[in-house]
Amino acid sequence: MLYALSQSLSSEEGFAEVKACLTSPLAKFVAWGLLSALLYHLVAGVRHLIMDMGIGETLEGGKLGSKIVIVISVVVIVLAGVWIW
């Protein structure tokens, strides 16, 4: 991504090349996959921060928290897919 940023800032031709590359379906799928992993990691991290405050530390609370994380992650990942595509 840093290489693409460097190329896009170097010239108009470089920008056109990067734009053409990043608008391909494969590049969009890869970007969506990376963004999905980061979004899941973010939501799970927020869950752990909440658990550090003493909320949901029981076995039942942990199970409920993991289900909530999966549901929220799926919603956010679908929204990210809509945004990218």
Rosetta blueprint (number, residue, H / E / L):
1 M L
2 L H
3 Y H
4 A H
5 L H
6 S H
7 Q H
8 S H
9 L H
10 S H
11 S L
12 E H
13 E H
14 G H
15 F H
16 A H
17 E H
18 V H
19 K H
20 A H
21 C H
22 L H
23 T L
24 S L
25 P H
26 L H
27 A H
28 K H
29 F H
30 V H
31 A H
32 W H
33 G H
34 L H
35 L H
36 S H
37 A H
38 L H
39 L H
40 Y H
41 H H
42 L H
43 V H
44 A H
45 G H
46 V H
47 R H
48 H H
49 L H
50 I H
51 M H
52 D H
53 M L
54 G L
55 I L
56 G L
57 E L
58 T L
59 L H
60 E H
61 G H
62 G H
63 K H
64 L H
65 G H
66 S H
67 K H
68 I H
69 V H
70 I H
71 V H
72 I H
73 S H
74 V H
75 V H
76 V H
77 I H
78 V H
79 L H
80 A H
81 G H
82 V H
83 W H
84 I H
85 W L
